[in-house]
Amino acid sequence: MAIVQPGSFLTLHYRLAGPQGDIINTFADKPATLSLGTGELSPAVEQRLLGLEEGEHATFEIPAGEAFGERNADMQQWVARKLLDELGDPDERYTVGDVVQFPTPDGLGSYAGAVQQVREDGAVLFDFNHPLAGQPVTFEVRLIGVL
């Protein structure tokens, strides 16, 4: 039976949930595939996978702040309407709760921010913290394959 080790390639179903419910849940859809150590999962979540056997189903309760760090007030930033227009659709209307993708400075990736507030001048306050930062997390996994 294959056992999860650092660098393992995994096929799995998993669920990440905070106090308000699921953030991601693949159990009702296709399984996910990922490689440990590539940053696809947080180090605290990956740590819980190590040593599990192929076919195993487990649930872990991860303490507040451990899975995705503590909330960081500096990760909330106002973005001017002019910049939003340059980065996306000038006709876009933002509402509290929307999640918006931004390109990384090198243009090769992206990161997300959740809309917290919209001012009359069109500027938008985004929270770039992970949605589960500073919260306890339930991590459920069913390992389908380990390579």
VEXBARO-88529 format. One record per residue: x, y, z of N, C-alpha, C in turn. Coordinates in steps of 0.2 Angstrom, whole numbers, plus 2048, in hexadecimal, padded with zeros to 3 digits. Example, Ala and Ser with C-alpha at 12.3 -4.5 7.8 and 13.67 -1.06 7.14 Angstrom:
2
n_c1 / n_c2 / n_c3 / ca_c1 / ca_c2 / ca_c3 / c_c1 / c_c2 / c_c3
842 / 7E4 / 827 / 83E / 7EA / 827 / 842 / 7F0 / 827 $
840 / 7F5 / 823 / 844 / 7FB / 824 / 840 / 800 / 827 $
This chain:
147
n_c1 / n_c2 / n_c3 / ca_c1 / ca_c2 / ca_c3 / c_c1 / c_c2 / c_c3
804 / 7FA / 800 / 800 / 800 / 800 / 804 / 806 / 800 $
803 / 80B / 7FB / 807 / 811 / 7FB / 806 / 816 / 801 $
80B / 819 / 803 / 80A / 81E / 809 / 80C / 825 / 807 $
809 / 82A / 809 / 80A / 831 / 807 / 811 / 833 / 80A $
815 / 835 / 806 / 81C / 838 / 808 / 81D / 83F / 805 $
822 / 843 / 808 / 823 / 849 / 805 / 825 / 848 / 7FD $
822 / 84C / 7F9 / 822 / 84C / 7F2 / 81E / 847 / 7EE $
819 / 843 / 7F2 / 815 / 83F / 7EF / 810 / 842 / 7EA $
80E / 83F / 7E5 / 809 / 841 / 7E1 / 802 / 83E / 7E3 $
7FD / 841 / 7E4 / 7F7 / 83F / 7E7 / 7F1 / 840 / 7E3 $
7EC / 83B / 7E3 / 7E6 / 83C / 7E0 / 7E1 / 83B / 7E6 $
7DD / 840 / 7E8 / 7D9 / 840 / 7EE / 7D3 / 844 / 7ED $
7CE / 842 / 7F2 / 7C8 / 847 / 7F3 / 7CA / 84A / 7F9 $
7C9 / 851 / 7FA / 7CA / 854 / 800 / 7C5 / 85A / 801 $
7C4 / 85C / 807 / 7C0 / 861 / 809 / 7C3 / 865 / 80F $
7C3 / 86C / 80D / 7C5 / 871 / 812 / 7BF / 875 / 814 $
7BE / 875 / 81B / 7B9 / 879 / 81E / 7BB / 87D / 824 $
7B8 / 883 / 824 / 7B9 / 887 / 82A / 7B2 / 887 / 82E $
7B2 / 88B / 833 / 7AC / 88C / 837 / 7A5 / 88D / 833 $
7A6 / 891 / 82D / 7A0 / 892 / 829 / 79F / 88D / 824 $
7A2 / 888 / 824 / 7A1 / 882 / 81F / 7A7 / 881 / 81A $
7A5 / 87D / 815 / 7AA / 87B / 810 / 7AD / 881 / 80C $
7B3 / 881 / 80B / 7B7 / 886 / 806 / 7B8 / 882 / 800 $
7BA / 87C / 800 / 7BB / 878 / 7FA / 7B9 / 871 / 7FC $
7B6 / 86D / 7F8 / 7B4 / 866 / 7F9 / 7B3 / 863 / 7F2 $
7B8 / 85E / 7F1 / 7B8 / 85A / 7EB / 7B4 / 853 / 7EB $
7B1 / 852 / 7F1 / 7AE / 84B / 7F2 / 7A8 / 84A / 7ED $
7A5 / 84F / 7EB / 79F / 84E / 7E6 / 7A1 / 84F / 7DF $
7A8 / 850 / 7DE / 7AA / 851 / 7D7 / 7B0 / 84D / 7D5 $
7B4 / 84F / 7D0 / 7BA / 84B / 7CF / 7BF / 84C / 7D4 $
7C3 / 847 / 7D6 / 7C8 / 847 / 7DB / 7CE / 84C / 7D8 $
7D1 / 84F / 7DD / 7D7 / 854 / 7DC / 7DD / 850 / 7DB $
7E2 / 852 / 7D7 / 7E9 / 84F / 7D7 / 7EE / 855 / 7D8 $
7F3 / 853 / 7DC / 7F8 / 858 / 7DE / 7FE / 855 / 7E1 $
803 / 859 / 7E1 / 80A / 857 / 7E3 / 80B / 85A / 7EA $
80D / 856 / 7EF / 80F / 859 / 7F5 / 815 / 85D / 7F5 $
816 / 863 / 7F8 / 81C / 867 / 7F8 / 81C / 86C / 7F3 $
816 / 86D / 7EF / 816 / 872 / 7E9 / 812 / 878 / 7EB $
80F / 878 / 7F1 / 80B / 87E / 7F3 / 804 / 87E / 7F2 $
802 / 878 / 7EF / 7FB / 877 / 7ED / 7F6 / 877 / 7F4 $
7F9 / 874 / 7F9 / 7F6 / 874 / 7FF / 7FA / 877 / 804 $
7F8 / 87A / 80A / 7FC / 87D / 80F / 800 / 878 / 812 $
806 / 87A / 815 / 80A / 875 / 818 / 807 / 872 / 81E $
803 / 875 / 822 / 7FF / 872 / 827 / 7FA / 86C / 825 $
7F7 / 86D / 81F / 7F3 / 868 / 81C / 7F7 / 863 / 819 $
7FC / 864 / 816 / 801 / 85F / 813 / 804 / 85A / 819 $
805 / 85D / 81E / 808 / 85A / 824 / 804 / 854 / 826 $
7FD / 855 / 826 / 7F8 / 850 / 828 / 7F7 / 84B / 823 $
7FA / 84C / 81D / 7F9 / 846 / 818 / 7FF / 841 / 819 $
805 / 844 / 81B / 80B / 83F / 81B / 809 / 839 / 820 $
80B / 833 / 81D / 80A / 82D / 821 / 803 / 82A / 81F $
7FF / 82D / 81C / 7F8 / 82A / 81B / 7F9 / 825 / 815 $
7F5 / 820 / 815 / 7F5 / 81B / 810 / 7F0 / 81C / 80A $
7F2 / 819 / 804 / 7ED / 81A / 7FF / 7E7 / 816 / 801 $
7E1 / 819 / 7FF / 7DB / 817 / 801 / 7D8 / 819 / 808 $
7DC / 81C / 80C / 7DA / 81F / 813 / 7D6 / 825 / 812 $
7D1 / 825 / 817 / 7CC / 82B / 818 / 7CD / 82E / 81F $
7CF / 834 / 81F / 7D1 / 837 / 826 / 7CE / 83E / 826 $
7CC / 840 / 82C / 7CA / 847 / 82D / 7CF / 84A / 833 $
7D1 / 850 / 832 / 7D6 / 854 / 837 / 7D2 / 85A / 839 $
7D3 / 85C / 83F / 7D1 / 863 / 841 / 7D7 / 867 / 842 $
7D8 / 86C / 83F / 7DE / 870 / 83F / 7DD / 876 / 843 $
7E1 / 878 / 848 / 7DF / 87E / 84C / 7E0 / 884 / 848 $
7DC / 889 / 84B / 7DC / 890 / 848 / 7E2 / 893 / 846 $
7E3 / 895 / 840 / 7E9 / 898 / 83E / 7EF / 894 / 83C $
7EE / 88D / 83D / 7F4 / 888 / 83B / 7F3 / 887 / 834 $
7EE / 886 / 831 / 7ED / 883 / 82A / 7EF / 889 / 825 $
7EC / 88F / 826 / 7ED / 894 / 821 / 7F0 / 89B / 825 $
7F3 / 89A / 82A / 7F6 / 8A0 / 82E / 7F1 / 8A4 / 831 $
7F3 / 8A9 / 835 / 7EE / 8AE / 838 / 7EC / 8B3 / 833 $
7E7 / 8B6 / 835 / 7E4 / 8BC / 830 / 7E9 / 8C2 / 831 $
7EB / 8C5 / 82C / 7F0 / 8CA / 82B / 7EC / 8D1 / 829 $
7EC / 8D6 / 82D / 7E8 / 8DC / 82B / 7EB / 8DF / 825 $
7F2 / 8DE / 824 / 7F5 / 8E1 / 81F / 7F3 / 8DE / 818 $
7F0 / 8D8 / 818 / 7ED / 8D5 / 812 / 7E7 / 8D8 / 810 $
7E4 / 8DD / 813 / 7DE / 8E0 / 811 / 7E0 / 8E7 / 80E $
7DF / 8E8 / 808 / 7E1 / 8EE / 804 / 7DC / 8F1 / 800 $
7DC / 8F8 / 800 / 7D8 / 8FB / 7FB / 7DB / 8FB / 7F4 $
7D7 / 8FA / 7EF / 7D9 / 8FA / 7E8 / 7D5 / 8FF / 7E4 $
7D9 / 904 / 7E1 / 7D5 / 909 / 7DE / 7D2 / 907 / 7D8 $
7CC / 90A / 7D6 / 7C8 / 908 / 7D0 / 7CC / 908 / 7CA $
7D0 / 90D / 7C9 / 7D4 / 90E / 7C3 / 7D9 / 908 / 7C2 $
7DC / 905 / 7C7 / 7E0 / 8FF / 7C7 / 7DB / 8F9 / 7C5 $
7D5 / 8F8 / 7C8 / 7D1 / 8F3 / 7C7 / 7CF / 8F3 / 7BF $
7CE / 8F9 / 7BD / 7CC / 8FA / 7B6 / 7D1 / 8F7 / 7B1 $
7D8 / 8F9 / 7B3 / 7DD / 8F7 / 7AF / 7DE / 8EF / 7AF $
7DD / 8EC / 7B5 / 7DE / 8E5 / 7B6 / 7D9 / 8E1 / 7B3 $
7D3 / 8E4 / 7B2 / 7CD / 8E0 / 7B0 / 7C8 / 8E3 / 7AC $
7C2 / 8E2 / 7AD / 7BC / 8E5 / 7A9 / 7BA / 8EC / 7AD $
7BB / 8F1 / 7A9 / 7B9 / 8F8 / 7AC / 7B1 / 8F8 / 7AE $
7AD / 8F4 / 7AB / 7A6 / 8F4 / 7AD / 7A4 / 8EF / 7B2 $
7A9 / 8EC / 7B5 / 7A8 / 8E7 / 7BB / 7A6 / 8EB / 7C1 $
7A0 / 8E8 / 7C4 / 79E / 8EB / 7CA / 7A0 / 8E6 / 7D0 $
7A2 / 8E8 / 7D5 / 7A5 / 8E4 / 7DB / 7A0 / 8E4 / 7E1 $
79E / 8DF / 7E4 / 79A / 8DE / 7E9 / 79E / 8DB / 7EF $
79C / 8DC / 7F5 / 79F / 8D9 / 7FB / 79E / 8D2 / 7FA $
7A3 / 8CE / 7FB / 7A3 / 8C7 / 7FB / 7A6 / 8C4 / 7F4 $
7A6 / 8C8 / 7EF / 7A9 / 8C6 / 7E9 / 7B0 / 8C4 / 7EA $
7B3 / 8BF / 7E6 / 7BA / 8BD / 7E6 / 7BC / 8BF / 7DF $
7C2 / 8C2 / 7DF / 7C5 / 8C5 / 7D9 / 7CC / 8C2 / 7D8 $
7CD / 8C0 / 7D2 / 7D4 / 8BE / 7D1 / 7D8 / 8C3 / 7CE $
7DF / 8C4 / 7D1 / 7E3 / 8C9 / 7CF / 7E9 / 8C5 / 7CC $
7ED / 8C8 / 7C7 / 7F3 / 8C5 / 7C4 / 7F9 / 8C7 / 7C9 $
7FD / 8C2 / 7C9 / 803 / 8C3 / 7CD / 808 / 8C8 / 7C9 $
80C / 8CC / 7CD / 810 / 8D1 / 7C9 / 814 / 8CE / 7C3 $
816 / 8C7 / 7C3 / 819 / 8C5 / 7BD / 815 / 8C2 / 7B8 $
80E / 8C3 / 7B9 / 809 / 8C1 / 7B5 / 808 / 8B9 / 7B4 $
80C / 8B5 / 7B7 / 80C / 8AE / 7B6 / 806 / 8AA / 7BB $
804 / 8AE / 7C0 / 7FF / 8AB / 7C4 / 7FA / 8AF / 7C6 $
7F6 / 8AE / 7CB / 7F1 / 8B2 / 7CE / 7F0 / 8B1 / 7D5 $
7EC / 8B6 / 7D8 / 7EB / 8B5 / 7DF / 7E4 / 8B8 / 7E0 $
7E0 / 8B7 / 7E5 / 7D9 / 8B9 / 7E6 / 7D8 / 8BD / 7EC $
7D4 / 8C2 / 7EB / 7D2 / 8C6 / 7F1 / 7CA / 8C7 / 7F1 $
7C8 / 8C7 / 7F7 / 7C0 / 8C7 / 7F8 / 7BE / 8CE / 7FA $
7B9 / 8D1 / 7F6 / 7B7 / 8D7 / 7F7 / 7B4 / 8D8 / 7FE $
7B6 / 8DD / 802 / 7B4 / 8DF / 809 / 7AF / 8E5 / 809 $
7B1 / 8EA / 804 / 7AE / 8F0 / 805 / 7AF / 8F4 / 7FE $
7AA / 8F8 / 7FC / 7AA / 8FC / 7F5 / 7A9 / 903 / 7F7 $
7AD / 907 / 7F6 / 7AC / 90F / 7F7 / 7A9 / 912 / 7F1 $
7A6 / 918 / 7F2 / 7A2 / 91B / 7ED / 7A7 / 91D / 7E7 $
7AD / 91E / 7E9 / 7B2 / 920 / 7E3 / 7B4 / 91A / 7DF $
7B1 / 914 / 7E1 / 7B2 / 90E / 7DD / 7B8 / 90A / 7E0 $
7BC / 90D / 7E5 / 7C1 / 909 / 7E8 / 7BE / 903 / 7EB $
7C2 / 8FD / 7EB / 7C0 / 8F7 / 7EF / 7C5 / 8F5 / 7F4 $
7C2 / 8F3 / 7FA / 7C6 / 8F0 / 7FF / 7C6 / 8E8 / 7FE $
7CC / 8E5 / 7FD / 7CD / 8DE / 7FC / 7D0 / 8DB / 802 $
7CE / 8D5 / 803 / 7D2 / 8D1 / 809 / 7D5 / 8CB / 805 $
7DC / 8CC / 805 / 7E0 / 8C7 / 802 / 7E2 / 8C1 / 806 $
7E0 / 8C1 / 80D / 7E1 / 8BB / 811 / 7DD / 8B5 / 80E $
7E0 / 8AF / 80F / 7DC / 8A9 / 80E / 7D6 / 8A9 / 811 $
7D0 / 8A6 / 80E / 7CA / 8A7 / 812 / 7CA / 8A3 / 819 $
7CE / 89E / 81A / 7CF / 89A / 820 / 7D4 / 89D / 825 $
7D8 / 8A2 / 823 / 7DD / 8A5 / 827 / 7DA / 8A7 / 82E $
7DE / 8A5 / 833 / 7DC / 8A6 / 83A / 7D6 / 8A2 / 83D $
7D4 / 89D / 839 / 7CE / 899 / 83B / 7D0 / 892 / 83C $
7CC / 88E / 840 / 7CD / 887 / 840 / 7CB / 884 / 83A $
7CE / 87E / 838 / 7CD / 87B / 831 / 7CB / 874 / 832 $
7C6 / 871 / 82F / 7C5 / 86A / 82E / 7C8 / 868 / 827 $
7CC / 863 / 827 / 7CF / 860 / 821 / 7CD / 859 / 821 $
7C9 / 857 / 81C / 7C7 / 850 / 81B / 7CA / 84E / 814 $
7CD / 848 / 814 / 7D0 / 845 / 80E / 7CF / 83E / 80D $
7CE / 83C / 807 / 7CE / 835 / 805 / 7D3 / 834 / 800 $
7D8 / 830 / 801 / 7DE / 82F / 7FD / 7DC / 82A / 7F8 $
7DC / 82B / 7F1 / 7DA / 826 / 7EC / 7E0 / 823 / 7E9 $
7E6 / 827 / 7E8 / 7EC / 825 / 7E5 / 7F2 / 828 / 7E8 $
7F7 / 825 / 7E9 / 7FE / 828 / 7EB / 803 / 825 / 7E7 $
807 / 82A / 7E4 / 80D / 828 / 7DF / 813 / 82C / 7E2 $
